[in-house]
Amino acid sequence: MSTLIIALPDLASPSTEPAFVRTPDGQQAGEHGTAALTQLPMADEIVALVPLACLSWHRITLPRAPAGQAPGGARRPS
C-alpha cells in the first residue's frame, strides 16, 4: 500500500507548494519533491503534516449530564 506524506507549508512561508514524499511500502522513500496540490502523485493513503504554528488548542468546558442520566442520554440503572 503506497503512502503520500505531505508537509503543509507554514502560513508565513512564501512557498505555496508543499513538500512531499511517496513511499510504496512505508519503509523506503520513493518519489519526493514539491508540487502544487493538484499535481501531487496518487497514493492509497495520505498523511498531512501540519506546522506547529498553524495549530491552536482551546480549553472547553463540556456540559454535565442531567442527574439520573448517563452520558449519551441513556438512563442509569436503578
C-alpha positions as CSV (number, residue, x, y, z in Angstrom):
1,M,0.0,0.0,0.0
2,S,1.5,3.3,-1.0
3,T,1.6,6.3,1.3
4,L,1.9,10.0,0.4
5,I,3.3,12.2,3.2
6,I,2.7,15.9,2.6
7,A,4.4,18.6,4.7
8,L,1.9,21.5,4.6
9,P,3.7,24.9,4.3
10,D,3.7,27.3,7.2
11,L,1.4,30.4,6.8
12,A,4.4,32.6,6.9
13,S,6.2,30.7,4.2
14,P,6.4,32.3,0.7
15,S,6.1,28.8,-0.8
16,T,2.6,27.6,-1.7
17,E,3.8,24.2,-2.9
18,P,4.0,21.6,-0.2
19,A,7.0,19.2,0.1
20,F,6.0,15.6,-0.3
21,V,7.4,12.1,-0.2
22,R,5.7,9.0,-1.6
23,T,6.6,5.6,-0.2
24,P,5.5,2.4,-1.9
25,D,5.8,0.2,1.2
26,G,6.1,2.5,4.3
27,Q,9.7,1.6,4.7
28,Q,11.6,3.3,1.8
29,A,11.2,6.8,0.3
30,G,10.4,6.9,-3.3
31,E,9.3,9.9,-5.3
32,H,9.8,13.2,-3.5
33,G,9.9,17.0,-4.1
34,T,7.5,19.9,-4.1
35,A,4.3,20.3,-6.2
36,A,1.0,22.1,-6.4
37,L,-1.8,20.2,-4.6
38,T,-3.3,19.3,-8.0
39,Q,0.0,17.8,-9.2
40,L,0.8,15.5,-6.2
41,P,1.2,11.8,-7.0
42,M,-1.6,9.4,-6.3
43,A,-1.3,7.0,-3.3
44,D,-3.5,4.6,-1.3
45,E,-3.1,6.6,1.9
46,I,-2.4,10.3,2.6
47,V,-0.8,11.8,5.7
48,A,-0.6,15.6,6.1
49,L,1.9,17.1,8.5
50,V,0.6,20.4,9.9
51,P,3.1,23.0,11.1
52,L,3.1,23.7,14.8
53,A,2.5,27.4,14.2
54,C,-0.8,26.5,12.4
55,L,-2.3,24.6,15.4
56,S,-4.1,26.1,18.4
57,W,-5.5,24.5,21.5
58,H,-8.6,25.7,23.3
59,R,-9.8,24.7,26.8
60,I,-13.5,24.0,26.8
61,T,-16.0,23.0,29.5
62,L,-18.5,20.3,28.5
63,P,-22.0,20.4,29.9
64,R,-22.7,17.9,32.6
65,A,-25.3,15.2,32.1
66,P,-28.6,15.8,33.9
67,A,-28.9,13.9,37.2
68,G,-30.0,10.3,36.7
69,Q,-28.8,10.1,33.1
70,A,-25.6,8.5,31.9
71,P,-23.6,10.3,29.2
72,G,-25.3,9.9,25.8
73,G,-28.8,10.3,27.2
74,A,-29.2,6.7,28.4
75,R,-31.0,6.2,31.8
76,R,-28.8,4.9,34.6
77,P,-30.0,1.6,36.0
78,S,-31.8,1.9,39.3
